[in-house]
Amino acid sequence: MRRALHIVERSFGNDHPNVAIRLSNLATLLNATNRLAEAEPLMRRALLILVGFTRRIGREHPRLDVVLSNYRGLLEALGRTPDQIRQRLRELDDSRNSDDSLARSPETNRPHRTGTSE
């Protein structure tokens, strides 16, 4: 899988959605084999690529929600609290100069708003 990732990176460039899909697949494999610390940066990078693609194109990439859900699950498996997960997603959004679009509540898939009641 790492070799396939390397080939796709060379063929399409580091920020192409095909690279994100390979990263996500590799991170999922690492997660399944309990190599969570190795999986996290790969899944984070996949998410950032898909968020960047979504913002450039103006419509959501079809795999964005799956990768986002998998990243949340990975952070939970790493022992992160819901607040820590939301904060991490906000940090990823901030690195792309955006709003809280990633810090959506997993139950509602809507942006999480702190200090408000729903």
DRENKOLBA-274093 format. One record per atom (N, C-alpha, C): atom name; x, y, z; residue in three letters. Coordinates in pm, 1 decimal, padded with zeros to 6 digits. Layout:
N
+------+----------+----------+----------+--------+
! zati !        u !        v !        w ! drenlo !
+------+----------+----------+----------+--------+
!   CA !        X !        Y !        Z !    Ala !
...
+------+----------+----------+----------+--------+
END
This chain:
118
+------+----------+----------+----------+--------+
! zati !        u !        v !        w ! drenlo !
+------+----------+----------+----------+--------+
!    N !  00080.9 ! -00119.9 !  00000.0 !    Met !
!   CA !  00000.0 !  00000.0 !  00000.0 !    Met !
!    C !  00085.4 !  00126.5 !  00000.0 !    Met !
!    N !  00195.6 !  00122.6 !  00072.5 !    Arg !
!   CA !  00283.4 !  00240.0 !  00074.1 !    Arg !
!    C !  00344.2 !  00263.8 ! -00064.4 !    Arg !
!    N !  00375.0 !  00156.1 ! -00134.2 !    Arg !
!   CA !  00429.8 !  00171.4 ! -00268.7 !    Arg !
!    C !  00325.3 !  00232.0 ! -00362.4 !    Arg !
!    N !  00201.8 !  00185.1 ! -00352.3 !    Ala !
!   CA !  00093.6 !  00240.4 ! -00434.2 !    Ala !
!    C !  00074.9 !  00389.0 ! -00404.0 !    Ala !
!    N !  00082.4 !  00424.8 ! -00277.2 !    Leu !
!   CA !  00071.2 !  00565.7 ! -00237.5 !    Leu !
!    C !  00181.9 !  00647.9 ! -00302.6 !    Leu !
!    N !  00303.2 !  00597.6 ! -00297.4 !    His !
!   CA !  00417.1 !  00668.7 ! -00355.5 !    His !
!    C !  00397.8 !  00688.2 ! -00506.7 !    His !
!    N !  00350.6 !  00586.1 ! -00574.3 !    Ile !
!   CA !  00327.7 !  00594.8 ! -00719.2 !    Ile !
!    C !  00220.2 !  00698.9 ! -00750.2 !    Ile !
!    N !  00111.1 !  00697.4 ! -00674.0 !    Val !
!   CA !  00002.2 !  00792.6 ! -00697.1 !    Val !
!    C !  00049.1 !  00935.2 ! -00668.4 !    Val !
!    N !  00129.2 !  00953.7 ! -00564.3 !    Glu !
!   CA !  00182.8 !  01087.2 ! -00534.0 !    Glu !
!    C !  00269.4 !  01138.0 ! -00649.5 !    Glu !
!    N !  00352.8 !  01052.4 ! -00703.3 !    Arg !
!   CA !  00438.4 !  01093.6 ! -00815.3 !    Arg !
!    C !  00356.6 !  01119.9 ! -00940.9 !    Arg !
!    N !  00252.1 !  01044.2 ! -00960.7 !    Ser !
!   CA !  00171.7 !  01057.3 ! -01082.5 !    Ser !
!    C !  00079.3 !  01178.9 ! -01079.4 !    Ser !
!    N !  00014.1 !  01202.5 ! -00965.5 !    Phe !
!   CA ! -00089.7 !  01305.3 ! -00958.1 !    Phe !
!    C ! -00049.7 !  01429.3 ! -00878.4 !    Phe !
!    N !  00053.1 !  01420.1 ! -00798.4 !    Gly !
!   CA !  00090.5 !  01529.7 ! -00709.7 !    Gly !
!    C !  00040.9 !  01502.9 ! -00569.2 !    Gly !
!    N !  00100.9 !  01569.6 ! -00471.1 !    Asn !
!   CA !  00073.8 !  01541.0 ! -00330.0 !    Asn !
!    C ! -00065.3 !  01578.2 ! -00281.5 !    Asn !
!    N ! -00134.1 !  01670.8 ! -00348.6 !    Asp !
!   CA ! -00265.1 !  01717.4 ! -00301.2 !    Asp !
!    C ! -00381.3 !  01668.7 ! -00386.0 !    Asp !
!    N ! -00363.5 !  01563.6 ! -00460.0 !    His !
!   CA ! -00469.9 !  01510.9 ! -00545.3 !    His !
!    C ! -00562.5 !  01420.1 ! -00463.1 !    His !
!    N ! -00693.1 !  01420.4 ! -00491.7 !    Pro !
!   CA ! -00785.6 !  01333.9 ! -00418.8 !    Pro !
!    C ! -00750.9 !  01184.9 ! -00425.0 !    Pro !
!    N ! -00689.7 !  01140.1 ! -00533.7 !    Asn !
!   CA ! -00648.1 !  00999.2 ! -00540.0 !    Asn !
!    C ! -00543.4 !  00968.0 ! -00433.3 !    Asn !
!    N ! -00458.7 !  01063.3 ! -00404.0 !    Val !
!   CA ! -00360.3 !  01047.2 ! -00296.4 !    Val !
!    C ! -00433.7 !  01037.0 ! -00162.5 !    Val !
!    N ! -00534.3 !  01121.8 ! -00143.4 !    Ala !
!   CA ! -00612.3 !  01119.1 ! -00019.0 !    Ala !
!    C ! -00678.4 !  00983.4 !  00000.7 !    Ala !
!    N ! -00730.5 !  00926.5 ! -00106.0 !    Ile !
!   CA ! -00796.7 !  00795.9 ! -00095.3 !    Ile !
!    C ! -00695.7 !  00689.0 ! -00056.4 !    Ile !
!    N ! -00576.9 !  00691.2 ! -00116.5 !    Arg !
!   CA ! -00472.7 !  00593.9 ! -00079.5 !    Arg !
!    C ! -00427.8 !  00614.1 !  00065.3 !    Arg !
!    N ! -00411.8 !  00740.1 !  00105.1 !    Leu !
!   CA ! -00374.9 !  00768.5 !  00244.6 !    Leu !
!    C ! -00480.6 !  00714.9 !  00340.4 !    Leu !
!    N ! -00606.2 !  00739.1 !  00308.4 !    Ser !
!   CA ! -00716.1 !  00692.5 !  00392.2 !    Ser !
!    C ! -00717.0 !  00540.0 !  00401.4 !    Ser !
!    N ! -00696.0 !  00473.8 !  00288.5 !    Asn !
!   CA ! -00693.3 !  00327.3 !  00288.4 !    Asn !
!    C ! -00579.3 !  00274.0 !  00374.5 !    Asn !
!    N ! -00462.4 !  00334.2 !  00361.3 !    Leu !
!   CA ! -00347.8 !  00291.2 !  00441.5 !    Leu !
!    C ! -00373.2 !  00318.3 !  00589.7 !    Leu !
!    N ! -00428.5 !  00435.3 !  00621.7 !    Ala !
!   CA ! -00459.3 !  00467.9 !  00761.5 !    Ala !
!    C ! -00563.0 !  00371.4 !  00818.4 !    Ala !
!    N ! -00660.3 !  00334.0 !  00737.7 !    Thr !
!   CA ! -00761.8 !  00238.1 !  00783.1 !    Thr !
!    C ! -00699.1 !  00102.7 !  00813.3 !    Thr !
!    N ! -00607.0 !  00059.4 !  00729.5 !    Leu !
!   CA ! -00534.9 ! -00066.1 !  00754.4 !    Leu !
!    C ! -00453.8 ! -00057.4 !  00882.6 !    Leu !
!    N ! -00382.9 !  00052.3 !  00901.1 !    Leu !
!   CA ! -00304.0 !  00070.0 !  01023.0 !    Leu !
!    C ! -00393.8 !  00073.9 !  01145.9 !    Leu !
!    N ! -00507.9 !  00139.1 !  01134.1 !    Asn !
!   CA ! -00605.0 !  00144.4 !  01243.4 !    Asn !
!    C ! -00652.9 !  00003.9 !  01277.5 !    Asn !
!    N ! -00683.6 ! -00074.6 !  01175.6 !    Ala !
!   CA ! -00734.4 ! -00210.9 !  01197.4 !    Ala !
!    C ! -00630.1 ! -00301.3 !  01261.7 !    Ala !
!    N ! -00503.0 ! -00269.7 !  01243.2 !    Thr !
!   CA ! -00396.5 ! -00348.0 !  01304.4 !    Thr !
!    C ! -00343.7 ! -00282.2 !  01431.9 !    Thr !
!    N ! -00423.6 ! -00189.9 !  01486.7 !    Asn !
!   CA ! -00394.8 ! -00123.4 !  01613.8 !    Asn !
!    C ! -00265.7 ! -00041.9 !  01610.7 !    Asn !
!    N ! -00236.2 !  00017.0 !  01497.2 !    Arg !
!   CA ! -00120.1 !  00105.7 !  01484.1 !    Arg !
!    C ! -00173.0 !  00248.2 !  01470.6 !    Arg !
!    N ! -00244.1 !  00289.5 !  01574.8 !    Leu !
!   CA ! -00318.5 !  00414.8 !  01572.8 !    Leu !
!    C ! -00229.2 !  00536.9 !  01555.8 !    Leu !
!    N ! -00116.9 !  00538.6 !  01622.9 !    Ala !
!   CA ! -00027.1 !  00654.5 !  01614.9 !    Ala !
!    C !  00027.8 !  00671.7 !  01473.1 !    Ala !
!    N !  00047.0 !  00562.8 !  01400.7 !    Glu !
!   CA !  00091.7 !  00571.5 !  01262.0 !    Glu !
!    C ! -00022.4 !  00614.1 !  01170.4 !    Glu !
!    N ! -00143.5 !  00573.2 !  01204.0 !    Ala !
!   CA ! -00259.7 !  00601.0 !  01119.5 !    Ala !
!    C ! -00302.6 !  00747.4 !  01126.0 !    Ala !
!    N ! -00289.4 !  00810.4 !  01241.4 !    Glu !
!   CA ! -00344.7 !  00945.8 !  01259.8 !    Glu !
!    C ! -00289.7 !  01048.9 !  01161.1 !    Glu !
!    N ! -00157.7 !  01062.1 !  01143.6 !    Pro !
!   CA ! -00111.0 !  01164.8 !  01049.8 !    Pro !
!    C ! -00151.6 !  01137.2 !  00905.0 !    Pro !
!    N ! -00164.0 !  01010.9 !  00869.3 !    Leu !
!   CA ! -00206.2 !  00976.7 !  00733.2 !    Leu !
!    C ! -00352.7 !  01014.0 !  00710.6 !    Leu !
!    N ! -00436.5 !  00981.7 !  00807.3 !    Met !
!   CA ! -00578.9 !  01014.8 !  00795.1 !    Met !
!    C ! -00598.4 !  01165.6 !  00799.3 !    Met !
!    N ! -00520.9 !  01233.7 !  00882.4 !    Arg !
!   CA ! -00529.0 !  01380.6 !  00889.3 !    Arg !
!    C ! -00491.5 !  01441.6 !  00754.7 !    Arg !
!    N ! -00385.0 !  01391.8 !  00694.6 !    Arg !
!   CA ! -00342.8 !  01444.0 !  00564.6 !    Arg !
!    C ! -00449.2 !  01416.6 !  00457.9 !    Arg !
!    N ! -00509.1 !  01297.3 !  00459.8 !    Ala !
!   CA ! -00615.9 !  01264.9 !  00364.2 !    Ala !
!    C ! -00731.2 !  01362.8 !  00379.0 !    Ala !
!    N ! -00767.9 !  01390.8 !  00502.2 !    Leu !
!   CA ! -00877.3 !  01484.3 !  00528.8 !    Leu !
!    C ! -00843.3 !  01624.7 !  00477.7 !    Leu !
!    N ! -00722.6 !  01669.9 !  00503.9 !    Leu !
!   CA ! -00682.3 !  01803.1 !  00457.5 !    Leu !
!    C ! -00683.7 !  01812.9 !  00304.8 !    Leu !
!    N ! -00640.5 !  01708.6 !  00237.4 !    Ile !
!   CA ! -00642.0 !  01708.4 !  00091.2 !    Ile !
!    C ! -00785.4 !  01719.5 !  00039.8 !    Ile !
!    N ! -00876.6 !  01640.5 !  00099.0 !    Leu !
!   CA ! -01014.9 !  01643.0 !  00051.9 !    Leu !
!    C ! -01085.5 !  01773.2 !  00085.1 !    Leu !
!    N ! -01052.6 !  01831.9 !  00199.7 !    Val !
!   CA ! -01108.9 !  01963.1 !  00234.4 !    Val !
!    C ! -01057.9 !  02067.6 !  00136.2 !    Val !
!    N ! -00930.3 !  02063.4 !  00106.3 !    Gly !
!   CA ! -00872.8 !  02157.6 !  00010.0 !    Gly !
!    C ! -00935.4 !  02141.4 ! -00127.7 !    Gly !
!    N ! -00955.3 !  02018.2 ! -00169.7 !    Phe !
!   CA ! -01020.2 !  01992.0 ! -00298.5 !    Phe !
!    C ! -01161.3 !  02048.5 ! -00299.5 !    Phe !
!    N ! -01235.0 !  02023.6 ! -00192.3 !    Thr !
!   CA ! -01372.8 !  02071.8 ! -00181.1 !    Thr !
!    C ! -01377.0 !  02223.2 ! -00192.0 !    Thr !
!    N ! -01286.3 !  02290.2 ! -00126.7 !    Arg !
!   CA ! -01285.0 !  02436.6 ! -00130.4 !    Arg !
!    C ! -01244.5 !  02490.3 ! -00267.4 !    Arg !
!    N ! -01151.2 !  02423.6 ! -00332.7 !    Arg !
!   CA ! -01108.2 !  02469.1 ! -00465.5 !    Arg !
!    C ! -01217.9 !  02449.3 ! -00569.7 !    Arg !
!    N ! -01287.0 !  02337.3 ! -00563.5 !    Ile !
!   CA ! -01387.1 !  02302.0 ! -00665.0 !    Ile !
!    C ! -01522.3 !  02366.0 ! -00634.9 !    Ile !
!    N ! -01551.2 !  02386.1 ! -00506.6 !    Gly !
!   CA ! -01679.1 !  02446.5 ! -00469.7 !    Gly !
!    C ! -01789.3 !  02345.5 ! -00443.2 !    Gly !
!    N ! -01755.8 !  02218.7 ! -00443.9 !    Arg !
!   CA ! -01852.3 !  02114.9 ! -00404.6 !    Arg !
!    C ! -01777.2 !  02006.1 ! -00329.5 !    Arg !
!    N ! -01849.9 !  01939.8 ! -00242.6 !    Glu !
!   CA ! -01788.2 !  01841.4 ! -00153.9 !    Glu !
!    C ! -01741.0 !  01718.5 ! -00230.6 !    Glu !
!    N ! -01620.2 !  01674.8 ! -00199.4 !    His !
!   CA ! -01569.4 !  01551.0 ! -00257.8 !    His !
!    C ! -01653.0 !  01434.5 ! -00203.3 !    His !
!    N ! -01686.2 !  01335.8 ! -00286.5 !    Pro !
!   CA ! -01772.6 !  01224.2 ! -00242.4 !    Pro !
!    C ! -01718.2 !  01145.4 ! -00124.0 !    Pro !
!    N ! -01588.9 !  01143.3 ! -00102.9 !    Arg !
!   CA ! -01530.9 !  01065.8 !  00007.8 !    Arg !
!    C ! -01505.6 !  01148.6 !  00133.1 !    Arg !
!    N ! -01533.1 !  01278.8 !  00129.3 !    Leu !
!   CA ! -01501.9 !  01365.5 !  00243.0 !    Leu !
!    C ! -01571.2 !  01319.3 !  00370.7 !    Leu !
!    N ! -01700.0 !  01292.1 !  00365.0 !    Asp !
!   CA ! -01771.8 !  01251.7 !  00486.3 !    Asp !
!    C ! -01719.6 !  01120.5 !  00544.2 !    Asp !
!    N ! -01681.9 !  01027.3 !  00457.9 !    Val !
!   CA ! -01628.8 !  00898.8 !  00505.1 !    Val !
!    C ! -01495.3 !  00920.0 !  00575.6 !    Val !
!    N ! -01407.4 !  00997.6 !  00513.9 !    Val !
!   CA ! -01275.8 !  01022.7 !  00574.1 !    Val !
!    C ! -01291.5 !  01101.1 !  00704.9 !    Val !
!    N ! -01381.4 !  01197.5 !  00706.3 !    Leu !
!   CA ! -01407.4 !  01273.9 !  00828.1 !    Leu !
!    C ! -01457.0 !  01182.3 !  00939.9 !    Leu !
!    N ! -01550.0 !  01095.6 !  00908.3 !    Ser !
!   CA ! -01603.0 !  01001.4 !  01007.2 !    Ser !
!    C ! -01493.2 !  00906.8 !  01056.5 !    Ser !
!    N ! -01411.5 !  00856.9 !  00963.7 !    Asn !
!   CA ! -01301.6 !  00767.7 !  01002.6 !    Asn !
!    C ! -01199.4 !  00839.7 !  01090.2 !    Asn !
!    N ! -01172.9 !  00966.2 !  01059.6 !    Tyr !
!   CA ! -01077.4 !  01043.0 !  01140.5 !    Tyr !
!    C ! -01132.4 !  01064.2 !  01281.2 !    Tyr !
!    N ! -01261.0 !  01097.4 !  01290.6 !    Arg !
!   CA ! -01321.8 !  01111.0 !  01424.1 !    Arg !
!    C ! -01310.1 !  00980.7 !  01502.5 !    Arg !
!    N ! -01342.7 !  00869.0 !  01436.1 !    Gly !
!   CA ! -01332.7 !  00738.1 !  01502.9 !    Gly !
!    C ! -01191.4 !  00707.4 !  01547.3 !    Gly !
!    N ! -01094.2 !  00742.1 !  01465.2 !    Leu !
!   CA ! -00954.5 !  00720.5 !  01500.7 !    Leu !
!    C ! -00915.9 !  00804.4 !  01621.9 !    Leu !
!    N ! -00957.9 !  00930.8 !  01623.3 !    Leu !
!   CA ! -00928.5 !  01015.3 !  01739.8 !    Leu !
!    C ! -00994.8 !  00961.1 !  01865.8 !    Leu !
!    N ! -01116.7 !  00909.7 !  01852.7 !    Glu !
!   CA ! -01183.1 !  00846.9 !  01968.0 !    Glu !
!    C ! -01103.2 !  00725.9 !  02015.6 !    Glu !
!    N ! -01056.6 !  00643.6 !  01920.9 !    Ala !
!   CA ! -00977.6 !  00525.7 !  01957.2 !    Ala !
!    C ! -00846.5 !  00564.6 !  02024.9 !    Ala !
!    N ! -00795.3 !  00682.2 !  01990.6 !    Leu !
!   CA ! -00674.3 !  00732.3 !  02054.9 !    Leu !
!    C ! -00703.1 !  00792.7 !  02192.5 !    Leu !
!    N ! -00830.2 !  00791.9 !  02232.5 !    Gly !
!   CA ! -00866.6 !  00839.2 !  02365.4 !    Gly !
!    C ! -00901.2 !  00986.3 !  02374.1 !    Gly !
!    N ! -00921.5 !  01050.9 !  02261.1 !    Arg !
!   CA ! -00957.3 !  01193.3 !  02261.9 !    Arg !
!    C ! -01103.4 !  01210.7 !  02303.7 !    Arg !
!    N ! -01130.2 !  01314.9 !  02379.9 !    Thr !
!   CA ! -01266.9 !  01345.8 !  02421.5 !    Thr !
!    C ! -01338.9 !  01415.9 !  02306.1 !    Thr !
!    N ! -01472.8 !  01422.5 !  02311.0 !    Pro !
!   CA ! -01545.9 !  01495.4 !  02205.8 !    Pro !
!    C ! -01499.2 !  01640.4 !  02191.1 !    Pro !
!    N ! -01469.8 !  01707.2 !  02302.0 !    Asp !
!   CA ! -01420.3 !  01845.0 !  02294.1 !    Asp !
!    C ! -01282.4 !  01850.6 !  02228.1 !    Asp !
!    N ! -01196.4 !  01756.6 !  02259.8 !    Gln !
!   CA ! -01063.8 !  01753.3 !  02197.7 !    Gln !
!    C ! -01075.9 !  01725.3 !  02047.5 !    Gln !
!    N ! -01168.7 !  01640.7 !  02009.9 !    Ile !
!   CA ! -01189.7 !  01609.1 !  01868.6 !    Ile !
!    C ! -01238.5 !  01732.8 !  01794.4 !    Ile !
!    N ! -01336.7 !  01802.8 !  01851.1 !    Arg !
!   CA ! -01385.8 !  01925.8 !  01787.0 !    Arg !
!    C ! -01273.0 !  02028.4 !  01773.3 !    Arg !
!    N ! -01191.2 !  02040.4 !  01878.1 !    Gln !
!   CA ! -01079.2 !  02134.5 !  01874.4 !    Gln !
!    C ! -00980.5 !  02095.5 !  01764.0 !    Gln !
!    N ! -00951.1 !  01967.0 !  01753.7 !    Arg !
!   CA ! -00857.3 !  01920.5 !  01650.5 !    Arg !
!    C ! -00911.9 !  01951.5 !  01511.1 !    Arg !
!    N ! -01041.0 !  01932.0 !  01491.4 !    Leu !
!   CA ! -01101.9 !  01959.8 !  01360.8 !    Leu !
!    C ! -01101.3 !  02109.0 !  01331.7 !    Leu !
!    N ! -01122.2 !  02189.7 !  01434.5 !    Arg !
!   CA ! -01112.4 !  02335.2 !  01415.9 !    Arg !
!    C ! -00970.7 !  02375.2 !  01375.6 !    Arg !
!    N ! -00871.1 !  02314.6 !  01438.8 !    Glu !
!   CA ! -00731.7 !  02344.1 !  01405.1 !    Glu !
!    C ! -00702.8 !  02309.0 !  01259.3 !    Glu !
!    N ! -00755.5 !  02197.2 !  01213.7 !    Leu !
!   CA ! -00736.8 !  02159.0 !  01074.2 !    Leu !
!    C ! -00804.4 !  02259.7 !  00981.9 !    Leu !
!    N ! -00923.9 !  02304.5 !  01019.8 !    Asp !
!   CA ! -00993.5 !  02406.3 !  00941.6 !    Asp !
!    C ! -00914.7 !  02536.0 !  00939.9 !    Asp !
!    N ! -00862.4 !  02576.4 !  01056.2 !    Asp !
!   CA ! -00785.9 !  02700.5 !  01064.5 !    Asp !
!    C ! -00661.8 !  02694.0 !  00976.1 !    Asp !
!    N ! -00603.3 !  02576.1 !  00963.8 !    Ser !
!   CA ! -00484.5 !  02562.6 !  00879.5 !    Ser !
!    C ! -00518.5 !  02583.1 !  00732.7 !    Ser !
!    N ! -00647.2 !  02573.6 !  00700.5 !    Arg !
!   CA ! -00693.1 !  02597.1 !  00563.2 !    Arg !
!    C ! -00768.2 !  02729.5 !  00551.0 !    Arg !
!    N ! -00760.5 !  02815.6 !  00656.1 !    Asn !
!   CA ! -00824.3 !  02947.4 !  00656.4 !    Asn !
!    C ! -00973.7 !  02939.2 !  00629.0 !    Asn !
!    N ! -01045.7 !  02870.7 !  00715.2 !    Ser !
!   CA ! -01189.0 !  02854.2 !  00692.8 !    Ser !
!    C ! -01265.9 !  02863.7 !  00822.6 !    Ser !
!    N ! -01394.6 !  02834.0 !  00813.2 !    Asp !
!   CA ! -01481.7 !  02834.7 !  00930.7 !    Asp !
!    C ! -01476.8 !  02698.7 !  00998.9 !    Asp !
!    N ! -01577.8 !  02667.7 !  01078.1 !    Asp !
!   CA ! -01580.8 !  02542.6 !  01153.4 !    Asp !
!    C ! -01644.6 !  02428.8 !  01076.4 !    Asp !
!    N ! -01632.7 !  02422.4 !  00946.8 !    Ser !
!   CA ! -01703.8 !  02322.1 !  00869.1 !    Ser !
!    C ! -01668.0 !  02179.4 !  00907.0 !    Ser !
!    N ! -01547.5 !  02152.9 !  00953.0 !    Leu !
!   CA ! -01511.0 !  02017.5 !  00993.4 !    Leu !
!    C ! -01558.7 !  01984.0 !  01133.8 !    Leu !
!    N ! -01579.1 !  02084.3 !  01215.6 !    Ala !
!   CA ! -01615.5 !  02060.8 !  01355.2 !    Ala !
!    C ! -01766.0 !  02039.8 !  01367.4 !    Ala !
!    N ! -01818.2 !  01957.2 !  01277.2 !    Arg !
!   CA ! -01960.9 !  01927.3 !  01279.6 !    Arg !
!    C ! -01989.0 !  01819.6 !  01383.0 !    Arg !
!    N ! -02106.2 !  01827.1 !  01437.6 !    Ser !
!   CA ! -02148.4 !  01723.0 !  01530.4 !    Ser !
!    C ! -02166.8 !  01594.3 !  01450.4 !    Ser !
!    N ! -02106.8 !  01482.2 !  01491.9 !    Pro !
!   CA ! -02120.7 !  01360.1 !  01414.0 !    Pro !
!    C ! -02264.9 !  01310.6 !  01406.2 !    Pro !
!    N ! -02346.0 !  01344.6 !  01504.9 !    Glu !
!   CA ! -02485.0 !  01299.0 !  01503.5 !    Glu !
!    C ! -02567.8 !  01373.8 !  01400.4 !    Glu !
!    N ! -02539.2 !  01501.5 !  01383.1 !    Thr !
!   CA ! -02622.3 !  01583.0 !  01295.5 !    Thr !
!    C ! -02551.8 !  01624.7 !  01167.7 !    Thr !
!    N ! -02419.3 !  01603.8 !  01162.8 !    Asn !
!   CA ! -02338.2 !  01645.4 !  01049.4 !    Asn !
!    C ! -02351.0 !  01795.0 !  01022.6 !    Asn !
!    N ! -02379.1 !  01872.3 !  01128.1 !    Arg !
!   CA ! -02387.6 !  02017.8 !  01118.6 !    Arg !
!    C ! -02273.1 !  02078.4 !  01196.9 !    Arg !
!    N ! -02236.8 !  02200.7 !  01166.5 !    Pro !
!   CA ! -02130.0 !  02264.3 !  01244.6 !    Pro !
!    C ! -02164.9 !  02267.3 !  01393.3 !    Pro !
!    N ! -02068.0 !  02235.4 !  01475.9 !    His !
!   CA ! -02086.2 !  02242.2 !  01620.7 !    His !
!    C ! -02067.4 !  02386.4 !  01663.9 !    His !
!    N ! -02159.9 !  02435.2 !  01740.7 !    Arg !
!   CA ! -02150.0 !  02572.2 !  01790.4 !    Arg !
!    C ! -02139.0 !  02567.2 !  01941.7 !    Arg !
!    N ! -02031.4 !  02620.4 !  01993.5 !    Thr !
!   CA ! -02012.3 !  02619.8 !  02138.4 !    Thr !
!    C ! -02094.6 !  02730.0 !  02200.3 !    Thr !
!    N ! -02145.6 !  02705.0 !  02318.6 !    Gly !
!   CA ! -02219.1 !  02806.2 !  02392.6 !    Gly !
!    C ! -02361.8 !  02827.3 !  02348.9 !    Gly !
!    N ! -02413.1 !  02740.5 !  02264.4 !    Thr !
!   CA ! -02552.1 !  02753.8 !  02222.6 !    Thr !
!    C ! -02628.1 !  02627.8 !  02257.1 !    Thr !
!    N ! -02756.2 !  02640.7 !  02271.5 !    Ser !
!   CA ! -02837.2 !  02520.9 !  02296.6 !    Ser !
!    C ! -02919.2 !  02492.6 !  02172.1 !    Ser !
!    N ! -02938.8 !  02365.2 !  02143.6 !    Glu !
!   CA ! -03016.0 !  02327.0 !  02026.2 !    Glu !
!    C ! -03141.1 !  02257.1 !  02067.9 !    Glu !
+------+----------+----------+----------+--------+
END
